[in-house]
Amino acid sequence: MTQLKKKIIQITSIIICIIVIAILVVTTLICIGIYRSRNGEKPWDAYNVVWYSEDPKIEIIDDEKFHLDGYLIKDEEKIKIHILWGPEFSYEIVHRDTSLPEDEIVSNEILLLEGSLSYNGEYVTLKIETDKVYDYKYKEIILYKRAIEHGEST
């Protein structure tokens, strides 16, 4: 009987250790996610990438010159755009060919999309609050990133 008790204690100890390790791993992953979202990489920290979406079709190039220009497609029409990342995880997508001083508020004439964003290090989720392009067809748009290919431009 004592051998059986020893085996039960050993197995129980192993199971407890596995559970504790699993809890530590999950807690660590959660902490890394929270750190990254608050203090870590932001979408505006990524350079030499293309932010793109297939539905709706959007493509924005973030190059070494810190340009965030691209285009979106609306009803077969290609509209040149510029994206402005906001400090409080907000964004504005505006017509590209309009001059805009950095400290000026975006006017309604050039604003296309506006809202808040979230970023997980791989893709940006744009939550739509103002939509002057797609008539609120989308509640959110996912922008994935990929490296800029040689010779790629907007």
Secondary structure as a PSIPRED ss2 file (coil, helix, strand):
# PSIPRED VFORMAT (PSIPRED V4.0)

   1 M C   1.000  0.000  0.000
   2 T H   0.000  1.000  0.000
   3 Q H   0.000  1.000  0.000
   4 L H   0.000  1.000  0.000
   5 K H   0.000  1.000  0.000
   6 K H   0.000  1.000  0.000
   7 K H   0.000  1.000  0.000
   8 I H   0.000  1.000  0.000
   9 I H   0.000  1.000  0.000
  10 Q H   0.000  1.000  0.000
  11 I H   0.000  1.000  0.000
  12 T H   0.000  1.000  0.000
  13 S H   0.000  1.000  0.000
  14 I H   0.000  1.000  0.000
  15 I H   0.000  1.000  0.000
  16 I H   0.000  1.000  0.000
  17 C H   0.000  1.000  0.000
  18 I H   0.000  1.000  0.000
  19 I H   0.000  1.000  0.000
  20 V H   0.000  1.000  0.000
  21 I H   0.000  1.000  0.000
  22 A H   0.000  1.000  0.000
  23 I H   0.000  1.000  0.000
  24 L H   0.000  1.000  0.000
  25 V H   0.000  1.000  0.000
  26 V H   0.000  1.000  0.000
  27 T H   0.000  1.000  0.000
  28 T H   0.000  1.000  0.000
  29 L H   0.000  1.000  0.000
  30 I H   0.000  1.000  0.000
  31 C H   0.000  1.000  0.000
  32 I H   0.000  1.000  0.000
  33 G H   0.000  1.000  0.000
  34 I H   0.000  1.000  0.000
  35 Y H   0.000  1.000  0.000
  36 R H   0.000  1.000  0.000
  37 S H   0.000  1.000  0.000
  38 R H   0.000  1.000  0.000
  39 N C   1.000  0.000  0.000
  40 G C   1.000  0.000  0.000
  41 E C   1.000  0.000  0.000
  42 K C   1.000  0.000  0.000
  43 P H   0.000  1.000  0.000
  44 W H   0.000  1.000  0.000
  45 D H   0.000  1.000  0.000
  46 A C   1.000  0.000  0.000
  47 Y C   1.000  0.000  0.000
  48 N C   1.000  0.000  0.000
  49 V E   0.000  0.000  1.000
  50 V E   0.000  0.000  1.000
  51 W E   0.000  0.000  1.000
  52 Y E   0.000  0.000  1.000
  53 S E   0.000  0.000  1.000
  54 E C   1.000  0.000  0.000
  55 D C   1.000  0.000  0.000
  56 P C   1.000  0.000  0.000
  57 K C   1.000  0.000  0.000
  58 I E   0.000  0.000  1.000
  59 E E   0.000  0.000  1.000
  60 I E   0.000  0.000  1.000
  61 I E   0.000  0.000  1.000
  62 D E   0.000  0.000  1.000
  63 D C   1.000  0.000  0.000
  64 E C   1.000  0.000  0.000
  65 K C   1.000  0.000  0.000
  66 F C   1.000  0.000  0.000
  67 H C   1.000  0.000  0.000
  68 L E   0.000  0.000  1.000
  69 D E   0.000  0.000  1.000
  70 G E   0.000  0.000  1.000
  71 Y E   0.000  0.000  1.000
  72 L E   0.000  0.000  1.000
  73 I E   0.000  0.000  1.000
  74 K E   0.000  0.000  1.000
  75 D C   1.000  0.000  0.000
  76 E C   1.000  0.000  0.000
  77 E E   0.000  0.000  1.000
  78 K E   0.000  0.000  1.000
  79 I E   0.000  0.000  1.000
  80 K E   0.000  0.000  1.000
  81 I E   0.000  0.000  1.000
  82 H E   0.000  0.000  1.000
  83 I E   0.000  0.000  1.000
  84 L E   0.000  0.000  1.000
  85 W E   0.000  0.000  1.000
  86 G C   1.000  0.000  0.000
  87 P C   1.000  0.000  0.000
  88 E C   1.000  0.000  0.000
  89 F C   1.000  0.000  0.000
  90 S E   0.000  0.000  1.000
  91 Y E   0.000  0.000  1.000
  92 E E   0.000  0.000  1.000
  93 I E   0.000  0.000  1.000
  94 V E   0.000  0.000  1.000
  95 H E   0.000  0.000  1.000
  96 R C   1.000  0.000  0.000
  97 D C   1.000  0.000  0.000
  98 T C   1.000  0.000  0.000
  99 S C   1.000  0.000  0.000
 100 L C   1.000  0.000  0.000
 101 P C   1.000  0.000  0.000
 102 E C   1.000  0.000  0.000
 103 D C   1.000  0.000  0.000
 104 E C   1.000  0.000  0.000
 105 I C   1.000  0.000  0.000
 106 V C   1.000  0.000  0.000
 107 S C   1.000  0.000  0.000
 108 N C   1.000  0.000  0.000
 109 E C   1.000  0.000  0.000
 110 I C   1.000  0.000  0.000
 111 L E   0.000  0.000  1.000
 112 L E   0.000  0.000  1.000
 113 L E   0.000  0.000  1.000
 114 E E   0.000  0.000  1.000
 115 G E   0.000  0.000  1.000
 116 S E   0.000  0.000  1.000
 117 L E   0.000  0.000  1.000
 118 S E   0.000  0.000  1.000
 119 Y E   0.000  0.000  1.000
 120 N C   1.000  0.000  0.000
 121 G C   1.000  0.000  0.000
 122 E C   1.000  0.000  0.000
 123 Y E   0.000  0.000  1.000
 124 V E   0.000  0.000  1.000
 125 T E   0.000  0.000  1.000
 126 L E   0.000  0.000  1.000
 127 K E   0.000  0.000  1.000
 128 I E   0.000  0.000  1.000
 129 E E   0.000  0.000  1.000
 130 T E   0.000  0.000  1.000
 131 D E   0.000  0.000  1.000
 132 K C   1.000  0.000  0.000
 133 V C   1.000  0.000  0.000
 134 Y C   1.000  0.000  0.000
 135 D C   1.000  0.000  0.000
 136 Y C   1.000  0.000  0.000
 137 K C   1.000  0.000  0.000
 138 Y C   1.000  0.000  0.000
 139 K C   1.000  0.000  0.000
 140 E E   0.000  0.000  1.000
 141 I E   0.000  0.000  1.000
 142 I E   0.000  0.000  1.000
 143 L E   0.000  0.000  1.000
 144 Y E   0.000  0.000  1.000
 145 K E   0.000  0.000  1.000
 146 R E   0.000  0.000  1.000
 147 A E   0.000  0.000  1.000
 148 I C   1.000  0.000  0.000
 149 E C   1.000  0.000  0.000
 150 H C   1.000  0.000  0.000
 151 G C   1.000  0.000  0.000
 152 E C   1.000  0.000  0.000
 153 S C   1.000  0.000  0.000
 154 T C   1.000  0.000  0.000
